[in-house]
């Protein structure tokens, strides 16, 4: 195991800079997920750690060793790619043993390591098979086993589950998490799938356009997004956003959005007349009883089994409410929706910055009705 330290890393292709001074520390034994949309620079950053991409400026250290100029084979890392890249003519055993055979390790040591990795990955019954005789999930486990036998300081995963179907992805997420628990090794994992990130990571690093937007534990990022991009990217269905202007009603702050009044907590850090994006997650916007809540009109109802997704119109803006109640609703039905006041997030529309988040330092301005 080893820590990884990335200091002010920049990467350019010609005149186009794709990573803009990335700083990141990965602790010994930590499972860190680099998350972001296509083109954000996450795979490029991972390949720089692996030594597969040159560094324009900055420094990468694995353990206490600066690896900027080290060949990939000298970095004591193992990488698992999106494509399994298995040798089709070799057995599972020989695919896993290949790197050790190249280093001419003793045969008994090779067998011991392969059998140990196979037992961890439930591959023991398949050691004599060839890749074409395996399922997609089994092939990915072979690729992981090939990495494990090297006993690396750091595992690097580059979207390893993208080629699997939905059921296999769920299974492999669990298996990779169990593997981390068994080996207690350092893992840096790249994905664009926020469900993978939320379910697997100790720490999530959200990237956009070559910059880090937020670093934190999965639920911290979900509950307290640092900006509009993170709030929208994390969560499925994503956070609801309603545009409006801050005002006051009965001595407390509210947001007025196209003739609809949206409540705010008493300690909201806002000023009268301020234009904001009012954010609330679907599970924190519950259907109300009687006259309770914000008036809305149902657009679409989606029963998923464990819960119902209600899409509704509030003052001309669409929102989603998630409930476990078995409500009988149809399009155009009136409904009232109640936001959980302690879960509301406000954002500045122009900059996307959170207004009432943990980094907000502006003093609270009292409003007058």
Secondary structure, DSSP 8 states (H G I E B T S, - for coil): ---EEEEEEEEEETTEEEEEEEEEEE-TT-EEEEE--TTSSHHHHHHHHHTSS--SEEEEEETTEE-TTS-GGGTTEEEE-SS----TTSBHHHHHHHHHHHTT--HHHHHHHHHHHHHHTT-GGGTTSBGGGS-HHHHHHHHHHHHHTT--SEEEEESTTTTS-HHHHHHHHHHHHHHHHHH--EEEEEES-HHHHHHH-SEEEEEETTEEEEEE-HHHHHHS-SBHHHHHHSSSS--EEEEEEEEEETTEEEEEETTEEEE--TT----TT-EEEEEE-GGGEEE-STT-SEEEEEEEEEE-SS-EEEEEEETTEEEEEEE-S-----TT-EEEEEE-GGG-EEE-TTT-BBSSSTT--S-------
